[in-house]
Amino acid sequence: MKIVHKINLANISVIILIALTGFFAFENLNHVLTKLRFTEIADDLNASFLEMRLSEKNYFLYRDTSALAEISKKIGESMMTLESVKPDIIKATGEKNFEGLKSCLTRYLTEVDAVRDSAAQTVEMQAGVREAGQKLREFSDQITHLERSRVNEILSFSKRQLFSSLCFILIAAIGLRYMTFFKILKTLKQIKRVVVSISEGNFRPVETEIPDDELGSVMTAINAMSKELEDREEQILQSKKLASLGILTAGVAHELGNPLNNISMIAQTYMEVYDSLSKEDRIDFMVKIEEESHRIKHIVDNLLDFSRPKKSKSKIADLNDVVLRSLKLVQNMIHVCNVETSINLQEGLPPVFIDEDQILEVLINLMTNSLQASSRGDSLKIITRLLEGDEYIEITVEDTGKGIPHELLAHVFDPFFTTKGNSGTGLGLFVSYGIIKNHQGVMKVDSTEGVGTCFTIELPAYKANTEEEA
Amino acid sequence: MNGQRIMVIDDENIVGKMLKAVLEQDGYNVETFLGGAPALARLQEERFDVVITDLKMKGIDGMEILLKVKKEWPETKVIMITAFAGLDAAVEALRGKVDDFFPKPVKIKDLKACIERLLSTP
């Protein structure tokens, strides 16, 4: 679902909740109004009933029969009033109460009429009138009282309902927003991680499931960009390789030039001084030619070794073990250089899927470089640690040697770049860089002239469920 | 030709050894050096008639030796040997008044003829 749809849905849900709450509040208000209308009517009726009882009292005190006629008249009026507001009363308090009230009135009328019509006017009849009047009053009072208390109930119920609805709307609004924005922020964070990683030259695509929304499109676009950048980098690398082919040719020409010149000179000298040479001398000349041929073969082998893609023998390994092995191999050199080494290997690192020999070659290369750049008393620091996110392990080889000038730093991974003059081939770091890249890793360098150099390697931690890469 | 002093400077051991063998057979007095620094030190002590030097060397290179020799001892002949037969290096070497210039691989016969020619001209 798209983000805009999600936000719309959340907003619509909140609006529906508000509308429902409003509707119920309106209904309650209507109900209260009905009840209030009834109590108004009931008050009027009660006033009439009170007057009836007063007339009744007059009759009993003064035996005034006109008071009975008064009561009958009032009952008639009340009946009419009752009939005229029948729907209101039924609505407010129900048909049963309406009928009850009516029957009380009718009975009162019957009793009053009976006394009026009878000449005898017995005590029983009088008691009947009194009782019917009392009952009418009581019944009416009872209903009025009941309905008043119902009004109070409805009002306090409405209050509670409004309050709880408000809380519910508030929670729902916050919750929906949180759910929507939490997802968006989570995805944004993921995108940020990928973009940072791309900016560091690591073209890994977004690995998690791509959501079907606007952020999903962004992630797809970033993945496409990452792929494009990787291709471009590959192209740039290719053109760089072509450019370096020129340097390679010159390098090879120079490297091969010397032994070829030597062979040529040995042969010429051999012919020139042949007569004065003893048998041993002649053999010595041939040995020298043989040696120079070997030198050429060695150069050619090295070149082939460099150009031929090596078969990877990757397997699961502990990076700390590899670091310790490499240290053992350069131990003698460390001793000779008199460089202080400190090793800080994080325990419990996850395994890596690597070609141990190749990584060993890289580490020895870095350590040898560091030692060659260091002087007596300098220090060499080797650190392994698990990077945040538990996906990469970092190896740092840091020295306090002479450092690399800033303007040369960008070229240290170029083929045939060397600061060691004739003693370096300029291929070590170039090959190392390729090895780390083939391991889906990253290799970086940081250096300050006169302060030291720090090489950093990041290798992916091995995950048991990922397919093994050959 | 007797006892004329020739200095050979090349970081390739074989070059010095071979030239020494050939040139000593012809009666020259040959001293070989693997680098520019000891060679210049030796030049301070004694005069040489010909200096044969490789162009590209670690530390003090052939060009530096040429300039120094031509400045201090202009009568000493300098022959430059280099792996780079390019025009640029030749022009630069000539600008430094090099007496002759040999690309690798060096033809020893030509080199010998060159030495003879240089030593016969005043």
Interface residues (C-beta under 8 A of the other chain):
Chain A: A253 H254 G257 N258 L260 N261 N262 I263 S264 M265 I266 Q268 T269 E272 V273 S276 K288 E292 G421 N422
Chain B: D11 E12 I14 V15 M18 L19 A21 V22 Q25 K56 K58 A83 F84 K104 P105 V106 K107 I108 K109
